[in-house]
Amino acid sequence: MNGSLGLVVTVATDGELCLGFEGDLHTFSPAEAREQVELAYAISVHKSQGSQFKRVAVVVGKSRILDHALIYTALTRGVEQVVFVGDRDAFQVAVQSAPLVRQRCVAFSI
């Protein structure tokens, strides 16, 4: 499925891939893998929502979307270890500030 996260379980000598998706194993021929599988060595915090990983490294830098909620979401993706790397000041500002959602100004008119 588009956007699904899986793990390469085995690679056969003929190039056939066996991938695990949420406990189900799927086999792809080399041609199918070239068309349908895209390797990802890093994903966004938003993409990781709903998933957990043994170890997580989070790159932190100044950004208009960096806030308390994003840091919390990143932190809760890791099961055993989470490491934040990058701009310490940006991290502290994000953790200490109110979530950006509280700063939104929304008005409805009927």
DRENDREN-315915 format. One record per residue (C-alpha): x negated, y negated, z; residue number from 1; residue in one letter. Coordinates in Angstrom, 3 decimals, m for minus. Each point is the difference from the previous one (the first is absolute). Layout:
% residues N
((X,Y,Z),NUM,'A')
...
% end
This chain:
% residues 110
((0.000,0.000,0.000),1,'M')
((m1.198,m3.515,m0.677),2,'N')
((m1.851,m1.327,3.033),3,'G')
((m0.189,3.322,1.860),4,'S')
((m3.105,0.613,2.077),5,'L')
((m1.671,3.366,m0.199),6,'G')
((m3.251,1.705,0.823),7,'L')
((m2.238,1.974,m2.338),8,'V')
((m0.044,3.503,1.469),9,'V')
((m2.115,1.813,m2.605),10,'T')
((m1.616,m0.594,m3.365),11,'V')
((m0.381,3.125,m2.131),12,'A')
((m3.002,0.551,m2.279),13,'T')
((2.245,m0.628,m3.025),14,'D')
((0.974,m3.412,1.401),15,'G')
((3.439,1.025,1.273),16,'E')
((0.995,m2.011,3.091),17,'L')
((2.010,1.233,2.954),18,'C')
((1.524,m2.955,1.860),19,'L')
((1.940,m0.053,3.242),20,'G')
((2.937,m2.395,0.332),21,'F')
((1.704,m0.002,3.410),22,'E')
((m0.658,3.701,0.519),23,'G')
((0.884,1.106,m3.548),24,'D')
((m2.757,1.156,m2.347),25,'L')
((0.045,m0.966,m3.683),26,'H')
((m2.402,1.119,m2.727),27,'T')
((m0.996,m2.262,m2.890),28,'F')
((m1.859,0.975,m3.138),29,'S')
((m2.886,m2.311,m0.937),30,'P')
((2.217,m1.700,m2.626),31,'A')
((2.884,m0.461,2.464),32,'E')
((m2.376,m1.363,2.631),33,'A')
((m1.378,m2.593,m2.441),34,'R')
((3.542,m1.165,m0.816),35,'E')
((1.718,0.281,3.371),36,'Q')
((m2.556,m0.276,2.810),37,'V')
((m1.802,m3.159,1.041),38,'E')
((m2.702,0.217,2.647),39,'L')
((0.239,m2.478,2.863),40,'A')
((m2.847,m0.590,2.400),41,'Y')
((1.813,m2.846,1.720),42,'A')
((3.614,m1.063,0.251),43,'I')
((1.727,m3.066,1.341),44,'S')
((1.559,m0.136,3.449),45,'V')
((3.391,m0.399,m1.667),46,'H')
((m0.563,3.126,m2.111),47,'K')
((m0.976,1.953,3.121),48,'S')
((3.229,m0.724,1.884),49,'Q')
((1.638,3.235,1.064),50,'G')
((m3.300,1.901,m0.210),51,'S')
((m2.646,0.899,2.544),52,'Q')
((m3.644,0.816,m0.533),53,'F')
((m2.658,1.531,2.246),54,'K')
((m2.322,m2.992,m0.397),55,'R')
((0.731,m3.466,m1.357),56,'V')
((m2.313,m2.876,m0.900),57,'A')
((1.705,m3.375,m0.374),58,'V')
((m1.722,m2.870,m1.794),59,'V')
((1.023,m3.317,1.584),60,'V')
((m0.401,m3.338,m1.710),61,'G')
((1.812,m3.296,m0.033),62,'K')
((3.236,0.429,m1.905),63,'S')
((3.420,m1.615,m0.145),64,'R')
((1.616,3.372,0.803),65,'I')
((m2.267,0.917,2.918),66,'L')
((2.049,m0.123,3.188),67,'D')
((0.736,1.883,3.218),68,'H')
((2.433,2.383,m1.735),69,'A')
((m2.505,0.954,m2.713),70,'L')
((m2.720,0.702,2.589),71,'I')
((2.462,2.119,2.019),72,'Y')
((1.042,1.967,m3.089),73,'T')
((m3.643,0.634,m0.926),74,'A')
((m0.852,1.043,3.559),75,'L')
((2.844,2.502,0.223),76,'T')
((m1.039,1.832,m3.212),77,'R')
((m2.990,1.598,1.736),78,'G')
((0.399,3.134,2.111),79,'V')
((m3.520,0.379,1.438),80,'E')
((m1.938,m3.113,m0.966),81,'Q')
((0.620,m3.460,m1.432),82,'V')
((m2.856,m2.367,m0.796),83,'V')
((0.563,m3.661,m0.904),84,'F')
((m2.825,m1.462,m2.106),85,'V')
((m0.391,m3.580,m1.141),86,'G')
((0.888,m3.463,1.238),87,'D')
((0.340,0.097,3.800),88,'R')
((1.522,m3.501,0.146),89,'D')
((2.676,0.899,m2.558),90,'A')
((0.778,3.147,2.018),91,'F')
((0.355,m1.935,3.271),92,'Q')
((2.226,m2.663,m1.567),93,'V')
((2.232,2.701,m1.512),94,'A')
((0.329,1.910,3.278),95,'V')
((0.646,m3.083,2.136),96,'Q')
((2.467,m1.721,m2.336),97,'S')
((3.689,0.749,m0.325),98,'A')
((0.931,2.198,m2.963),99,'P')
((0.480,m1.952,m3.220),100,'L')
((3.593,1.238,m0.254),101,'V')
((0.886,m2.312,2.902),102,'R')
((m1.309,m2.977,m1.957),103,'Q')
((2.300,0.557,m2.982),104,'R')
((2.637,m2.584,m0.536),105,'C')
((3.035,1.571,m1.638),106,'V')
((3.276,m1.764,m0.690),107,'A')
((3.141,1.410,m1.515),108,'F')
((2.711,m2.141,m1.464),109,'S')
((3.482,1.097,m0.865),110,'I')
% end
